[in-house]
């Protein structure tokens, strides 16, 4: 199976090599993927098949290969459930190779979910902010 970044304009993500930060502006949640999870994300949005991603990232991990594969599948299920990625069976893969961890082998992949900025992420940047712009909330908005 192949995946791609959600086609929703309400989802955005940025890869920083060893971390991926993604945000869903409708539900106001942002996410962090570190280490092996970031490598898996980069492979997924490059359109690489899941089996190939597992085969390339698992050797860079100190986890048992079967445990790593199962954790990768759980991660992908969570990314789909959070509407960050979507199936793309027709996706053409672009060149992608995982990068070994700078601090040694990776662990099992995990998705970190944060809701502490929910109010700011859900702001309408045109109607719900002061003249100073985002993130200055207009106290009269919505009244």
C-alpha positions in Angstrom: 0.0 0.0 0.0 1.1 3.5 -0.7 0.1 6.8 1.0 0.4 10.5 0.5 0.0 13.6 2.7 -3.7 14.4 3.2 -5.2 16.4 0.3 -7.1 18.5 2.8 -6.0 22.1 2.9 -6.4 21.9 6.7 -3.4 19.6 7.1 0.2 20.7 6.9 3.5 19.0 7.7 7.2 19.9 7.8 10.1 17.5 7.9 13.2 18.6 9.8 15.2 15.4 9.1 15.0 13.8 12.5 11.6 15.2 13.3 8.3 15.8 11.4 5.8 18.2 12.8 2.3 18.0 11.4 -0.8 20.0 12.2 -4.5 19.5 11.6 -6.1 22.9 11.7 -9.7 21.8 12.0 -9.3 19.7 15.1 -6.5 22.0 16.4 -4.1 19.1 17.1 -0.4 19.0 16.2 1.8 16.0 16.0 5.5 15.1 16.4 7.2 12.1 14.8 10.7 11.5 15.9 13.4 9.1 14.8 12.1 6.1 13.0 8.6 7.6 12.8 10.0 10.6 10.9 11.9 8.3 8.5 8.7 6.3 8.0 6.7 9.6 7.4 9.2 10.8 4.8 8.9 7.4 3.0 5.1 7.5 3.1 4.8 11.0 1.6 7.4 10.1 -1.0 4.9 7.4 -2.2 7.1 4.5 -1.2 5.3 1.2 -0.5 4.9 0.3 3.2 6.8 -3.0 2.8 9.8 -1.2 1.3 9.7 1.4 4.1 9.7 -1.3 6.7 12.6 -3.1 4.9 14.7 0.0 4.8 14.1 1.5 8.2 13.9 -1.6 10.4 17.7 -2.4 10.0 18.4 1.1 11.4 16.4 0.3 14.6 17.4 -1.7 17.6 13.9 -3.2 17.8 13.0 -6.7 16.9 12.0 -6.7 13.2 8.6 -8.2 13.8 7.9 -5.7 16.6 9.2 -2.8 14.4 6.9 -3.9 11.5 3.9 -4.1 13.8 4.6 -0.7 15.3 5.0 0.8 11.8 1.6 -0.6 10.8 0.1 0.9 14.0 1.7 4.2 13.3 0.3 4.3 9.8 -3.2 3.4 11.1 -2.9 6.3 13.6 -1.8 8.7 10.8 -4.8 7.7 8.7 -7.2 7.9 11.6 -5.9 11.4 12.4 -6.4 12.3 8.7 -2.8 13.3 8.2 -2.2 10.8 5.3 -4.5 9.0 2.9 -4.2 5.9 0.8 -2.8 6.6 -2.7 -2.6 3.3 -4.5 -1.7 5.1 -7.7 1.1 7.2 -6.2 4.4 7.2 -8.0 7.3 6.8 -5.6 10.0 9.4 -5.6 13.6 8.8 -4.6 13.8 8.2 -0.8 16.3 6.6 1.5 16.1 6.7 5.3 18.8 8.5 7.2 20.5 6.6 10.1 20.0 8.1 13.5 22.6 10.6 14.6 22.4 9.3 18.2 22.5 5.6 17.3 19.9 3.1 16.3 16.2 4.1 16.3 13.6 2.7 18.5 10.0 1.7 17.5 8.0 4.4 15.7 5.4 6.4 17.6 3.1 9.3 17.0 3.0 12.1 19.6 -0.2 14.1 19.7 -0.6 17.5 21.3 -3.7 19.6 22.0 -2.2 22.4 24.0 -2.4 24.9 21.1 -5.9 23.9 20.0 -7.4 27.4 20.3 -4.6 29.0 18.3 -4.6 26.4 15.5 -8.3 26.7 15.0 -8.3 30.4 14.6 -9.6 31.9 11.4 -6.6 34.1 10.5 -8.8 36.6 8.7 -11.8 36.9 11.0 -10.7 35.8 14.5 -7.6 37.9 15.0 -6.7 41.5 15.9 -5.2 43.9 13.4 -1.8 42.8 14.7 -2.4 39.4 13.1 -2.1 35.8 14.2 -1.8 34.7 17.1 -3.4 37.8 18.7 -7.0 36.7 19.3 -9.7 39.4 18.7 -11.8 39.3 22.0 -14.9 40.4 20.1 -14.6 37.7 17.4 -17.6 35.3 17.3 -19.9 37.6 19.2 
